[in-house]
Amino acid sequence: MATQESTLTSAPGKGQLWTGRILHIVVVIFLLFVDAIPKIIGTESVLKNSAPFGFTRGELMGIGIALLFCTILYVIPRTSVLGAALVTAYLGGAVEAVSHAHMPAFNLCFPIVFGIVVWISLWLRTPQVRPVFPLLSGKTSF
């Protein structure tokens, strides 16, 4: 009978691995092409959507470069946990900015849910992360 720790650190199943990979790809595409790169190049839609937050074009470029760096760390397997932590911190800043600007609830919930997806994709792909975020087995009673 396998112990809980060996179950937590065992290799993910094929379904888990592919689900994690697909989520990872979606996260990376969003972070790069919807958030970081448009901020770096200063697209009109980014400038318009960022107006309620009061960020200048230069500040948005700095934010985009920081996110690009975090995303690169998230993509590299050896630094993926650090990258996920930094992306989570970035998303926490997004939550604060949205809250400070009194935006609608969806705008507040989106970075929170997105941060959860970042960690789910990592949990599904990386057995070493599982002991940090263990899920309860069906045998546990309360």
C-alpha positions as CSV (number, residue, x, y, z in Angstrom):
1,M,0.0,0.0,0.0
2,A,1.4,3.4,-1.0
3,T,2.0,6.0,1.6
4,Q,0.4,9.4,1.2
5,E,3.8,11.0,0.6
6,S,4.8,8.6,-2.2
7,T,1.4,9.2,-3.8
8,L,1.9,13.0,-3.6
9,T,5.3,12.9,-5.2
10,S,4.6,10.1,-7.8
11,A,4.6,11.0,-11.5
12,P,1.4,12.5,-12.7
13,G,-1.0,10.4,-14.8
14,K,-1.3,11.0,-18.5
15,G,-4.6,12.9,-18.1
16,Q,-3.2,15.1,-15.3
17,L,0.0,15.8,-17.2
18,W,-1.8,16.8,-20.4
19,T,-4.4,18.9,-18.5
20,G,-1.6,20.7,-16.7
21,R,0.3,21.2,-20.0
22,I,-2.8,22.7,-21.7
23,L,-3.5,25.0,-18.8
24,H,0.2,26.0,-18.7
25,I,0.1,26.9,-22.4
26,V,-3.2,28.9,-22.0
27,V,-1.6,30.8,-19.0
28,V,1.6,31.5,-20.9
29,I,-0.2,32.7,-24.0
30,F,-2.4,35.0,-22.0
31,L,0.4,36.4,-19.9
32,L,2.6,37.1,-22.9
33,F,0.2,38.1,-25.7
34,V,-2.7,39.6,-23.8
35,D,-0.8,41.2,-20.9
36,A,3.0,41.6,-21.0
37,I,3.8,42.3,-24.7
38,P,0.9,44.8,-25.2
39,K,2.0,46.7,-22.1
40,I,5.6,46.7,-23.4
41,I,4.7,48.1,-26.8
42,G,2.0,50.4,-25.4
43,T,-1.0,49.4,-27.6
44,E,-3.9,51.7,-27.7
45,S,-6.2,49.2,-26.0
46,V,-3.8,48.8,-23.1
47,L,-3.5,52.6,-22.7
48,K,-7.3,53.0,-22.8
49,N,-8.0,50.1,-20.4
50,S,-5.3,51.2,-18.0
51,A,-6.6,54.8,-17.8
52,P,-8.7,54.2,-14.7
53,F,-5.6,53.0,-12.9
54,G,-3.6,56.2,-13.6
55,F,-0.6,54.4,-15.0
56,T,1.6,56.2,-17.5
57,R,2.9,54.6,-20.7
58,G,6.4,54.3,-19.1
59,E,5.0,52.6,-16.0
60,L,3.0,50.2,-18.1
61,M,6.2,49.3,-20.0
62,G,7.9,48.6,-16.7
63,I,5.0,46.5,-15.5
64,G,5.0,44.6,-18.8
65,I,8.8,43.9,-18.6
66,A,8.4,42.7,-15.0
67,L,5.6,40.3,-16.1
68,L,7.6,39.1,-19.1
69,F,10.5,38.2,-16.7
70,C,8.1,36.4,-14.3
71,T,6.5,34.5,-17.2
72,I,9.9,33.4,-18.5
73,L,10.8,32.1,-15.1
74,Y,7.4,30.3,-15.0
75,V,8.1,28.6,-18.4
76,I,11.6,27.3,-17.4
77,P,11.0,24.0,-15.6
78,R,13.9,24.6,-13.0
79,T,12.5,28.0,-12.1
80,S,8.7,27.3,-12.6
81,V,7.8,27.5,-8.9
82,L,9.6,30.8,-8.5
83,G,7.9,32.1,-11.6
84,A,4.5,30.9,-10.4
85,A,5.1,32.8,-7.1
86,L,6.2,35.9,-8.9
87,V,3.2,35.7,-11.3
88,T,1.0,35.3,-8.3
89,A,2.5,38.4,-6.7
90,Y,1.9,40.3,-10.0
91,L,-1.7,39.2,-10.0
92,G,-2.0,40.3,-6.4
93,G,-1.0,43.8,-7.6
94,A,-3.6,43.6,-10.3
95,V,-6.2,42.8,-7.6
96,E,-5.1,45.8,-5.6
97,A,-5.2,48.1,-8.6
98,V,-8.7,46.9,-9.6
99,S,-9.9,47.3,-6.1
100,H,-8.4,50.8,-5.8
101,A,-10.0,51.8,-9.1
102,H,-13.5,50.5,-7.9
103,M,-13.9,48.3,-10.9
104,P,-16.6,45.7,-11.3
105,A,-16.5,42.4,-9.4
106,F,-15.5,40.3,-12.5
107,N,-12.4,42.5,-12.9
108,L,-11.5,41.7,-9.2
109,C,-12.2,38.0,-9.5
110,F,-10.4,37.4,-12.8
111,P,-6.8,37.8,-11.5
112,I,-7.6,35.7,-8.4
113,V,-9.0,32.8,-10.5
114,F,-6.1,33.2,-13.0
115,G,-3.6,32.8,-10.1
116,I,-5.3,29.7,-9.0
117,V,-5.1,28.3,-12.6
118,V,-1.3,29.1,-12.6
119,W,-0.9,26.9,-9.5
120,I,-3.2,24.1,-10.7
121,S,-1.3,23.8,-13.9
122,L,2.0,23.6,-12.0
123,W,0.5,21.1,-9.5
124,L,-0.8,18.8,-12.3
125,R,2.6,18.8,-14.1
126,T,5.1,18.9,-11.3
127,P,5.1,16.1,-8.6
128,Q,7.5,18.1,-6.4
129,V,4.8,20.8,-5.9
130,R,2.1,18.3,-4.6
131,P,3.4,18.0,-1.0
132,V,3.2,21.8,-0.7
133,F,-0.5,21.8,-1.7
134,P,-1.8,18.3,-0.8
135,L,-5.3,17.4,-1.7
136,L,-7.4,15.3,0.7
137,S,-8.0,11.7,-0.3
138,G,-11.4,10.2,-0.2
139,K,-10.4,8.2,2.9
140,T,-10.1,11.2,5.1
141,S,-12.9,11.7,7.6
142,F,-13.8,14.9,9.4
